[in-house]
């Protein structure tokens, strides 16, 4: 019951939807989000699976966040990176052979569905209090250190990720720009509906 109150079911549903969306944007070949583009680049350059790099980069961000804040690392945040990494690899294994769009229309549809699912997945994920996201923590740290708004801090991190992804031949394309521009809008759109859904489930459970 304690995990249910913390939103564990919303956390799991969010991770499942989110990682499916990530897998679809990768399969579209039109460009993934800045963070996912970096993961693909590391996969292409050094091997290992994309999900494995999610875990490695997540751990690195946790350590960097701890150094920046001069605090002990939030190792529990690795839970999110681990779950996301497993989810990405699982979905890529499941859809990798039968969702391979070869036309621009097919790629666009795959990308669009993927971005929508990412927004919906994050909206579900944010209803839980299970584990912090290393990327979100980095965004808040940059905001606190610079005094910038969170939006600008996220943009700065995104630009940095795109640069590094470019160096490692990451999955950068028009989809990267679209993802960066509308992902926040989609999350904001889905959040109220998911909140209502969670409140309804609470009422039923009580």
N, C-alpha and C positions, 0 to 999 in steps of 0.2 A: 504493500500500500504506500510505503514511503516513496518508492521509485515512481509509482503512478502519480502521486501528488507532485513530484518533481518534474513530471512530464516526460517520463522515459519513453512512453509509447509515441509521443509526438517527436521526440528526438530520433527514434529509430525510423519512423515513417519519413521524417525530413531527410535523414541521411540516405535512405533508399531512393527517394525521389530526386534528391540533389545529385547523387552519383550517376543515376540514369541520365539526367540532363547533361552532366559533364561528359559522359561517354558519347552521347549523341552529338554534342558540339565537336568533339574530337573526330568522330566518324564523318562529319560533314565535310571536313578538309577545307573549310572556309575560315578557320581560325577559332581558337578557344579563348577563354578568359585569360587575362595577363598571367595569373598564377598557374592555371592549367597549361598554358602555352609553355611556361618554363619547365613544367614537369615533363611534357612531351619532348622538349629540347634535351633535357638531361637523359631521358630514355634513349633518344637517338644517338647521343654522343657517348654515353658511358655504359649503356645496357641497363639491366634491371628493368622491372616493370614500372609503368607510370604510377601505379598505386604505391609501389615501394618508395619511389621518390617523394610521393606525398608525405610518407612517414618520415623520411630523412629530412626533408625541408622543414616539416613541422617541428621536429626535434631541434633543428638548428635555430628556428625562429623563437622557440621557447627559451633556449639558452641566451640568444641575443636580447630578448625581452628582459630576461633576468639581469643581464649585465647593464642594460640601459636604465632599469629601475633600481639597480643595486639591491635586489631582493633575491630570495631563494627561487629557483626555477619552479614554474607551475607544471610539474610533471603530469598532473591529471589532464592537462590540455592535450597530451599525446593521445589520450583516448579518442578524441575527435579525429585527429590525423590518422590514427590506426583504423578507425571505423570507415572513414572516407576512403583511405587507400584500398582497403579490402573491397569496398563497394565499387570503386572505379574499375579495379581489375576484374571483378566478377561480372559486371555489366559489359565490359569490353570483350570478355570471353563469350558471353551469351549472345551479344548482338554483332560482334565483329565480323562474322562470316555472312550474315544475311542482311545487314543494313550497311551497304556500301554504295551510296549514291554516285552515279557517274555523270549525271546531267546537272546543269546549273540549278534547274528547278528542284530536283531531288535534293541537292545539297542545301538549298535555301530552306526547304521544308524541314529537313532534318535539323538544321541549325536553329530555325525558329522554334520548333518543338523543344529542342534541348534548352534554349535560353528560358523559355516559359517554365519548364520543369525545374530549372535551377532556382528561379524566383520563388516558385511554389515550395520547393524543398527547404529553402532558407527560411521562408515564412513559418513552416512547420517546426523547423529546428529551433527557431528563436522562442518558441513557446515553452521550451524546457530549461531547466537549470542544472543540466547534467555535467557539461564540461565546456570550458571556454574555448574559443577558436583562436589559435595562435596568430592568425592574420588579423582578426579583429582586435586582439590585444596590442599588436604592433601599431595598428591604426590609432588607437587611443594614446599610446605612448608618444608617438610622433606629434599628436595633437597637443598633449600636455607639455612636451619639450619646446615646441615652436609657438604655442599659443594660437595655432590655426584652428579653423573649424574642422570637424571630423571629415567633411566632404573633401576639403583640400588635402588633408592628410592621406586619405584613401587614394586620391588622385596621384599624389606624389609617389606613394608606394607602387601604384599600378604602373606609372611611367618607369620606375626603376625595374620592376619585374619584366616589362616589355623589352627594355634594353638588354637585360641579362638573357632573356629568352631568345632575342635576336642573335646574340653572341653564340648561343648553343643550338642554333637552327631550330628554334621552337615553332609551335603551331600558331604563327602570327598571320592574320589576314583581316578581311573586312569583318569577320565574325568577332574578332578581338575588340574592335572599336564599337560594334553594336552592343556587345556584351557589357562593355564598360559604361556605355551611355544609358542603357535601359534596364540593367539588372536591378539598380536601386529603385527605379520606378515600379517594376514588377513586384518587388518585395513589398513596397509600400501599398500596392494595390491589393495583394493577397492577404496581408497581415490582418486587416479588420475581419475578413471572412473566417480566417483560421482561428482568430480569437473568439469569435462567436461560436464556432464549432467546438472549441475547447470548453467554453463555458457551458454549452449544452451537454457535453459529455460529463462535466462535473455535476451538473444538476441530476442527470440520470444516475450517476454513481452514488450520489447522496440520497 
